Amino acid sequence: MKQLPVLIVIDVQDGFLDPAWGNSTNPKCEQNIGALLDLWRTKEGPIVLVRHDSVSTNSKLAPGSPGNALQSGILGKHDLLISKSVNSAFYGTPDLHEWLQSHDYQDLVICGITTNHCCETTARMAGNLGYLVTFVLDATRAYDMTDVNGEVICADDVMRMTGANLNGEFATVVDTKYVLESFA
């Protein structure tokens, strides 16, 4: 049996369920994250939960707001809970890099919300810091974006672009089925 890498679950918070975020993709995001968490918890693998604590008091993710809470099914046994107010889990409290180094962890599996913001930023930083990163694309969620010309980029294309940006340089991009089969 392979040793499980560290599962990093980023910003799976109630605030992202608000329709105000716009059109989303990947309705199975939380189901896939749940399957990963179930496997890690069953096999007692290391789990890091990350919560975005927005500094904007108007944000759905502001501390004290209902949207700041982790979604149902995310809370449970975990090894570390990080609070952050920027796009990378490596700039949170407690210090993720320090914790990973103190436990001699090198392999990471990243999933969460949103694909192209906090998940991609954390994966890029992890890759630059020398970690071996597996990015579970179908265990992330993106929303439609508007480019500088005012054109809408659909959420599916946003996800595909993140996968293309990361794969081979910062991470190995895979799907949930691959991870579940690899560590079953």
C-alpha positions in Angstrom: 0.0 0.0 0.0 1.3 3.5 -0.9 1.7 6.1 1.8 -1.0 8.8 1.3 0.2 12.2 0.4 -1.1 15.3 2.2 -4.7 16.1 1.0 -5.1 19.9 1.0 -8.8 20.9 0.7 -9.1 24.6 -0.1 -12.0 26.9 0.7 -14.9 24.5 0.4 -17.2 27.1 2.2 -20.9 27.8 2.3 -20.3 31.3 0.7 -19.4 29.6 -2.6 -22.9 28.2 -2.8 -24.3 31.7 -3.2 -25.8 32.2 -6.8 -24.2 35.7 -6.8 -20.9 34.0 -7.9 -22.5 33.4 -11.3 -22.4 30.4 -13.5 -20.4 27.6 -12.2 -19.1 24.3 -13.6 -18.5 20.8 -12.2 -21.6 20.1 -10.1 -19.8 17.0 -8.7 -17.0 19.1 -7.1 -18.1 18.5 -3.5 -19.0 14.9 -4.2 -15.5 14.3 -5.5 -13.9 16.1 -2.6 -16.0 14.1 -0.2 -14.8 10.8 -1.9 -11.2 12.0 -1.4 -11.8 12.9 2.2 -13.5 9.6 2.9 -10.5 7.7 1.5 -8.0 9.8 3.5 -10.0 9.5 6.7 -10.5 5.8 6.3 -6.7 5.3 5.7 -5.8 7.9 8.3 -3.9 10.0 5.8 -2.8 13.6 6.5 -5.5 16.2 5.8 -5.2 20.0 5.7 -8.3 22.1 5.6 -8.1 25.7 4.4 -10.6 28.4 5.0 -10.6 31.8 3.3 -11.3 34.5 5.9 -11.9 37.6 3.7 -10.8 40.9 5.0 -13.8 42.5 3.2 -16.7 42.8 5.7 -19.1 42.6 2.7 -17.7 39.3 1.5 -19.7 36.1 1.8 -16.4 34.6 3.1 -15.9 37.2 5.9 -15.3 35.7 9.4 -18.6 35.6 11.4 -20.7 35.4 8.2 -22.7 32.2 7.5 -20.8 31.9 4.2 -17.4 31.6 6.0 -18.3 28.1 7.4 -16.9 25.0 5.8 -19.6 23.2 3.8 -21.3 20.2 5.3 -19.2 17.0 5.1 -15.8 18.9 5.0 -15.3 19.1 8.7 -14.2 16.0 10.4 -10.9 14.5 11.3 -8.1 16.6 10.0 -4.5 17.4 11.0 -4.4 21.1 10.3 -6.8 24.0 9.7 -5.4 27.0 8.0 -7.0 30.4 7.9 -5.9 32.7 5.1 -7.0 36.0 3.5 -5.1 35.8 0.2 -5.1 33.3 -2.7 -2.4 30.9 -1.4 -2.7 28.5 1.5 1.1 29.1 1.9 0.2 32.6 3.2 -2.1 31.5 6.0 -2.0 30.8 9.7 -0.5 28.5 10.8 2.3 28.3 8.3 1.6 25.5 5.8 5.2 25.2 4.5 6.6 25.1 8.1 4.1 22.4 9.0 4.8 20.3 5.9 8.6 20.6 6.5 8.3 19.7 10.2 6.5 16.5 9.2 8.8 15.7 6.3 5.9 15.7 3.8 6.8 16.2 0.1 3.7 14.9 -1.8 0.5 16.9 -1.9 -2.9 16.4 -3.4 -4.8 19.7 -3.9 -8.6 20.1 -4.4 -11.2 22.8 -3.5 -12.7 26.1 -4.6 -12.0 28.0 -6.8 -10.0 26.2 -9.5 -8.3 29.2 -10.9 -7.8 31.3 -7.8 -6.8 29.7 -4.5 -6.3 26.2 -5.8 -4.1 27.1 -8.7 -2.2 29.7 -6.7 -1.5 27.1 -3.9 -0.4 24.5 -6.5 1.9 26.9 -8.3 3.6 27.9 -5.0 3.8 24.3 -3.9 5.5 23.4 -7.2 7.9 26.3 -6.8 8.7 25.2 -3.3 9.7 21.8 -4.5 6.7 19.7 -3.5 5.3 17.0 -5.7 1.8 18.2 -6.5 -1.2 16.3 -7.7 -4.0 18.6 -8.7 -7.4 16.9 -8.8 -9.1 19.0 -11.5 -12.6 17.5 -11.2 -12.5 18.1 -7.4 -12.4 21.8 -8.0 -15.0 24.4 -9.1 -14.7 27.4 -11.3 -17.1 30.2 -12.3 -17.5 32.2 -15.5 -15.0 35.0 -15.8 -15.0 38.2 -17.9 -11.9 39.1 -19.8 -10.4 42.5 -20.4 -12.6 43.0 -23.5 -15.8 42.2 -21.6 -16.2 38.8 -23.1 -17.3 35.9 -20.9 -15.0 32.9 -20.6 -17.2 30.0 -19.6 -16.3 28.1 -16.4 -15.4 24.9 -18.3 -12.8 26.8 -20.2 -11.5 28.4 -17.0 -11.0 24.9 -15.6 -9.4 23.6 -18.7 -6.9 26.5 -18.8 -6.0 26.0 -15.2 -5.3 22.3 -16.0 -3.1 23.4 -18.9 -1.3 26.0 -16.9 -0.4 23.6 -14.1 0.2 20.2 -15.8 3.8 19.3 -16.2 5.3 22.4 -14.7 3.7 22.9 -11.3 1.7 19.7 -10.9 0.4 16.5 -12.4 -3.3 17.2 -13.2 -5.6 14.1 -12.7 -9.2 13.3 -11.9 -10.7 11.9 -8.7 -11.1 8.4 -10.1 -7.3 8.2 -10.8 -6.5 9.3 -7.2 -9.0 6.9 -5.7 -7.7 4.0 -7.7 -4.1 4.9 -7.0 -4.5 4.8 -3.2 -7.3 2.3 -2.7 
